[in-house]
Amino acid sequence: MSNVSAPATPDAALALALLSLRRERHQTQEDLAHAAGLTVTAYARIERGSANPTWTTVRRIANALEVTIGELGHAVERHIDPTD
């Protein structure tokens, strides 16, 4: 069994994807945070790329955005910097 650790730096592509999806849905950070069961501060840190969310948090955010994990994954892929 191998150990997999979280990346040392937050994923900028996830942050950009969340920002884009939230804006497309005309939601505020507060609206989305509350729908996902997060504090506004916690959600804002994820969307700014200052924090790495847990898998559970990602699922809760996807549910709040009314997208599947797969759709969120595709949104993240569109925001990946090819030079990374």
Residue frames as qw, qx, qy, qz and C-alpha x, y, z in Angstrom:
[[0.000, 0.890, 0.456, 0.000, 0.00, 0.00, 0.00],
 [0.434, 0.259, -0.012, 0.863, 1.41, 3.38, -0.95],
 [0.139, -0.669, -0.425, 0.594, 0.84, 6.60, 0.90],
 [0.258, 0.580, 0.378, 0.674, -0.60, 9.48, -1.05],
 [0.236, -0.494, -0.383, 0.744, -0.33, 12.88, 0.53],
 [0.246, 0.895, 0.354, -0.114, -2.16, 16.05, -0.30],
 [0.555, 0.551, 0.032, 0.622, -0.31, 18.47, -2.55],
 [0.435, -0.289, -0.312, 0.793, 1.73, 21.05, -0.68],
 [0.092, 0.181, -0.055, -0.978, 0.09, 23.87, -2.57],
 [0.529, 0.453, 0.544, -0.468, -3.62, 24.21, -3.30],
 [0.456, 0.277, 0.706, 0.466, -4.86, 23.44, -6.79],
 [0.077, 0.359, -0.073, -0.927, -5.26, 26.69, -8.73],
 [0.232, -0.086, -0.734, -0.633, -7.32, 24.92, -11.40],
 [0.241, -0.501, -0.822, 0.122, -9.88, 23.82, -8.81],
 [0.100, -0.522, -0.315, 0.786, -10.09, 27.36, -7.47],
 [0.139, 0.238, -0.375, -0.885, -10.68, 28.80, -10.95],
 [0.248, -0.239, -0.858, -0.380, -13.23, 26.12, -11.82],
 [0.190, -0.550, -0.724, 0.370, -15.21, 26.81, -8.65],
 [0.002, -0.464, -0.069, 0.883, -15.15, 30.55, -9.27],
 [0.184, 0.091, -0.609, -0.766, -16.32, 30.06, -12.86],
 [0.264, -0.352, -0.881, -0.173, -19.10, 27.61, -11.98],
 [0.146, -0.548, -0.582, 0.583, -20.33, 29.77, -9.11],
 [0.074, 0.400, -0.103, -0.908, -20.45, 32.89, -11.29],
 [0.195, -0.076, -0.770, -0.603, -22.25, 31.01, -14.10],
 [0.305, -0.493, -0.815, -0.003, -24.93, 30.19, -11.56],
 [0.114, -0.656, -0.051, -0.744, -25.10, 33.79, -10.29],
 [0.735, -0.568, -0.359, 0.093, -24.37, 32.66, -6.74],
 [0.095, -0.867, 0.374, -0.315, -22.47, 34.60, -4.12],
 [0.367, 0.313, -0.812, 0.328, -19.73, 32.95, -2.10],
 [0.352, -0.145, 0.596, -0.707, -22.09, 33.20, 0.86],
 [0.817, 0.139, -0.039, -0.558, -24.90, 31.42, -1.01],
 [0.760, 0.313, -0.569, -0.039, -22.63, 28.61, -2.11],
 [0.137, 0.336, -0.776, 0.517, -20.88, 28.23, 1.24],
 [0.533, -0.087, 0.480, -0.691, -24.20, 27.92, 3.06],
 [0.861, 0.220, -0.173, -0.425, -25.57, 25.45, 0.50],
 [0.689, 0.335, -0.624, 0.151, -22.43, 23.33, 0.94],
 [0.778, -0.588, -0.221, 0.020, -22.53, 23.55, 4.73],
 [0.668, 0.082, -0.169, 0.720, -19.30, 25.55, 4.92],
 [0.189, -0.774, -0.183, 0.575, -18.41, 28.84, 6.47],
 [0.460, 0.887, 0.040, -0.005, -17.99, 31.67, 4.01],
 [0.177, -0.826, 0.522, 0.115, -14.36, 32.01, 5.13],
 [0.640, -0.183, 0.731, 0.151, -13.63, 28.33, 4.45],
 [0.672, 0.575, 0.454, 0.106, -15.24, 28.43, 1.01],
 [0.233, 0.963, -0.121, -0.064, -13.54, 31.71, 0.09],
 [0.367, -0.658, 0.628, 0.194, -10.12, 30.23, 0.96],
 [0.680, 0.127, 0.696, 0.194, -10.78, 27.28, -1.37],
 [0.517, 0.784, 0.334, 0.080, -11.98, 29.53, -4.21],
 [0.030, 0.952, -0.288, -0.095, -8.97, 31.83, -3.78],
 [0.820, 0.367, -0.393, 0.196, -6.65, 28.82, -3.97],
 [0.085, -0.666, 0.548, -0.498, -5.44, 29.25, -0.39],
 [0.574, -0.258, 0.675, -0.386, -6.73, 25.93, 0.94],
 [0.296, 0.119, -0.894, -0.314, -6.99, 22.30, -0.14],
 [0.717, -0.184, 0.131, -0.660, -10.49, 20.94, 0.47],
 [0.419, -0.141, 0.891, -0.102, -11.09, 17.38, 1.59],
 [0.071, -0.132, -0.866, -0.478, -12.84, 14.95, -0.72],
 [0.050, -0.595, -0.767, 0.235, -15.97, 15.31, 1.39],
 [0.015, 0.658, 0.125, -0.743, -15.86, 19.08, 1.01],
 [0.052, 0.222, -0.626, -0.746, -15.41, 18.80, -2.77],
 [0.073, -0.355, -0.905, -0.221, -18.49, 16.55, -2.94],
 [0.048, -0.683, -0.563, 0.462, -20.49, 19.01, -0.83],
 [0.028, 0.542, -0.181, -0.820, -19.45, 21.92, -3.07],
 [0.053, 0.002, -0.804, -0.593, -20.31, 19.95, -6.22],
 [0.057, -0.537, -0.840, 0.050, -23.75, 19.17, -4.77],
 [0.032, -0.696, -0.299, 0.652, -24.26, 22.85, -3.91],
 [0.070, 0.437, -0.436, -0.784, -23.32, 23.77, -7.49],
 [0.790, 0.336, 0.346, -0.379, -25.69, 21.05, -8.75],
 [0.551, 0.598, -0.552, -0.185, -22.94, 19.35, -10.77],
 [0.985, -0.133, -0.090, 0.055, -21.55, 15.84, -10.61],
 [0.588, -0.619, 0.369, 0.366, -18.02, 15.15, -9.47],
 [0.663, 0.216, 0.516, 0.498, -17.28, 14.26, -13.11],
 [0.250, 0.868, 0.281, 0.324, -18.58, 17.61, -14.35],
 [0.345, -0.919, 0.158, 0.106, -16.52, 19.39, -11.70],
 [0.719, -0.284, 0.459, 0.438, -13.49, 17.35, -12.81],
 [0.546, 0.528, 0.431, 0.488, -13.99, 18.45, -16.42],
 [0.016, -0.982, -0.098, -0.162, -14.28, 22.08, -15.30],
 [0.563, -0.714, 0.311, 0.276, -11.01, 21.71, -13.39],
 [0.723, 0.063, 0.483, 0.491, -9.29, 20.18, -16.44],
 [0.367, 0.802, 0.301, 0.363, -10.29, 23.23, -18.52],
 [0.171, -0.969, 0.110, -0.143, -8.44, 25.45, -16.04],
 [0.841, -0.345, 0.193, 0.370, -5.22, 23.42, -15.73],
 [0.112, 0.890, -0.357, -0.261, -2.13, 25.36, -16.69],
 [0.946, 0.299, -0.101, 0.069, -0.26, 23.17, -19.22],
 [0.367, 0.676, -0.494, 0.407, 3.07, 24.53, -17.94],
 [0.594, -0.560, 0.429, -0.387, 2.48, 22.95, -14.48]]
